[in-house]
Amino acid sequence: MATVTTKLTITSANLLSQTLNITSTSSATASHTTGLARAAVTSTAQGTASGQVTLYTASDYAAPAYLYVKNTDTTATDYIYVYADDAADSTILRLKGGEFAFLPMNAGVSLKAYTATSGTIVEFMVFGTEA
């Protein structure tokens, strides 16, 4: 089993009246992974449209599982949207070009991506802590 360590640092000298400096580190033992992948997203709509990219298929891993996802585009307005592929099709993330996210997820819901600009590349990986 591998240990996956994440570290988030948020700093700003002028957002608040005082300097902001937050650092948070977390580690998880990951026994399974989808592997790092990149795919072109060609769908510009969620739901039943073709060209979406499946980032995670429901129940591939038991909870907790973690998703790393990155919009590799350099144009800020070439968004990638991540949504829960369920009855509500709820959009949970909007990543502009260059942004990324690392989040714990509900392992029982499939996650898919669509884009504002066809051909935008999404990079993603799922870390499963239990099979």
C-alpha positions, 0 to 999 in steps of 0.5 A: 500500500502507498501513502498519498500526502496532500498539502494545501497552502493559502497565503495572501498579504492583502485579502484580510486586514492581517496576513493570511497564511493557512497550511493543511497537510493530510495523508491517506493509505491508498491501496488502489488507484485508477492510475494517472490519465489524461483525456480530451473532453469533447462534450459541451453538455452534461447528461446523456451527450456523448464526449464526456469523460468518466472520471470515476465509476460508482462503487469502484472503490469503497469510501473514502476515495479521493479524486485529483482532477486538473484542467490542463488548458492554459486559457482561463475560460476553457472550463471543465465541469465535473458533475455527479452522474445521478438523477440530479446531474449536480455540477460539483466543480468548475475548473478554469484553465490551469486549476486543479482540485483534490477532494474526498468523494462519495464513492457510490456516485459516478463522476463525469466531466464536460467542457466549455470548449471541445477538446479541452484536456482533463487530467485525473486520478482516483485514490481508493483506500479500500477495494 
